[in-house]
Amino acid sequence: MSKYPPDTAVPMPDDITESTPTQVASWYAADCAYQHGIAAHHLTKRSDYKAAAEAFNVSGSSFAIAHLIRALMAHAPDHVAEVVEDMQQTFVQGDAVEMAFEWLHAHGVDANQLREAGERKAKEEGR
């Protein structure tokens, strides 16, 4: 099986928590470009608007992460490494979803209801 193209374009350390902010931002920018290509193919060659929208959403999320890391590099260079390391550690340790649930609950959003809606959607689509 071939490597995921962003991994080939922007090699990362085996331990993702050892990556630099520049590597992480570049990887997400590469994923943005890759996902945009998938979306363009679905839109122009297959007229599969649902698949195109899903890829555009992933592309947008990857862009947002790259953009925010680059903004931190420009405006908070003394803190960017700490923030990116914390982001990577949280994800690797499996605490990211729990943190997202806490943030949503703090803003009055029922994260469990969203998770359940996602499960229903996946079930309906046979995924």
N, C-alpha and C positions, 0 to 999 in steps of 0.2 A: 504494500500500500504506500502511495506517495505521501510525502509530508504535506501538511496544511500550508498552502502558499505563503501566508504571512509569516509562518515559522521559518520558511526558507529565505524569505526576503529580509527578515530581521531575526537572526538567531538569538536565542535567549539562553541563559545558564540552565543547566539541568534543574537546579533549585531556583525556582522562579523568584523566591524571596531575596535572592542575591542580585537581581537585575537592577540596573540603574534607572532613574527617572527618564532619561533620554531613551533608553531601550524600550521601556514600557510605553512611552508616548509614541515612539516610532512603530512599535508593533500594532498598537491600536489604529494608527493612521494607515498602516498597511492593510489591516483588516477592514477598515472603512472602504478603501479602494477595491479590495477583493469582493466584498459584499455588494458594492455598487455595481460591479461587473455582473454578478449573479442577478441582481435586480434588473439591470438593463437587458440581459438575455431573456429573462422571463417576460419582460414587458414588450420588447420589440420582436422577438423571434417566436414566442409561444402564446402571446396574449394571455398569459397567466397572471392576472392582476393580483390575486391573493399571494402567490409565491413572490411576486415582485415587491409587494408591500411588506412582506415579512423580511425580505433581504434589505430593503430600504430602511426598515426600522433597526435592524442590527447594524447597518452601516452608520446610521445616525447615532446610535449609542456608542459605537466605537469612536466616531468623530468627537463626541462630547467628552469622552474620557481623555482622548489625546489632547483636545483643546484645553481642558481643565489642568492637566499636568503641565502643559506648555505655559499656561498662564501662571501657575505656581512657580515654574522655573524662572519666569520673568519678574514676577512681583513678590515672591516669597522664597527666594533661593535658599535661605537659611532653614526653611522648613520642608521643602519639597521632598527631600530624601526620606525624612521621617514619615510624611503623609503617604508616600507611595509604598514604603516598606510596611506601614500599618495596613494599608489597603490589601497588599499581597498576603501578608500574614493572616489577616482576618479571613480572606477567601480560602487560603490553603488549610487553615484550621477548621473550616466549616462553620464559622460564626457569622458569615455575611448575611445569610437569610434571617437569622435571629435578630441581628442588628437592624435590618430593614423593617422587620415586623415591629420592633420597638419604636423606630422612627415613625412608622405609619400610625401605630396606636397613639403616640404622643400628639399626633395631629388629627385624632378622631377618626381614622380610617381603619376599617376592619380587615386586617391583612389575611386572616383566616378565610374570610369570605372570598377574597381575591384568589387565594390559593385554590380553594374549592372550585371556583369558576374556571380556573386554568385546568384543573383535573377534568372537569366536565367537558371542556372544549377538546382536550386531547382525546378523551374517550369517544366523543362524537366523531372525531376525525379518524379514529382507528389507529392512533399513534401509540 
